[in-house]
């Protein structure tokens, strides 16, 4: 973490878990467990129907909230879609884009990720842009090449001052939901490479202001070592964000210098 230049963020990704009626008790428990002093931005990215419940439950707390996807379109005849303006109207601070599960199960392309990034920035929502290689790519030593391509595609056409507001989440696909975490060295290598790509596309000032998170089976046990890395500015947490004590412990892990 480098608090001088950028924000530390711990964001939970609930995926398609929990019910709207379960939000209040989760948030109440989380609030009671969070460290007394703020050491990071703590956010919950939840399914659309749960957003209003979380919004009510977190009132007057340090927790913020967001969504897990956004439509490519601004408005109109797109049955089932949710646009960026709706998310901002609900008060979302963040929205995940390009999660590997959306890429894998919904065919989301890099060009679509880029459109979604623009749509979110246009309404003032911070995109949490997920990038990450498959196991096959890692084994063929294609990780850095692929990450370079994904980051460039996601940030194409974004103004430097807007890039500073973006968050990148490095999520190796082989580590998501598998219990297999990247080692701190592997995660740091890629997060550092992501910053170098941003430096090359923009400049050093922009690169040092972008928060880069690690995601992939981060939990209460392994978070400290990952969060101690200089280019890892927090975490995008799936499974461990569903249990308030585990999530609170990861947030507490950002207290280290
Ligand atoms: C995720 O879904 O973004 C994620 C990192 O999941 P998990 O922590 O469960 O691997």
Boltz pocket constraint, residues with backbone or C-beta under 6 A from the ligand:
constraints:
  - pocket:
      binder: B
      contacts: [[A, 13], [A, 15], [A, 171], [A, 175], [A, 176], [A, 177], [A, 178], [A, 179], [A, 215], [A, 216], [A, 217], [A, 218], [A, 236], [A, 237], [A, 238], [A, 239], [A, 240]]
      max_distance: 6.0
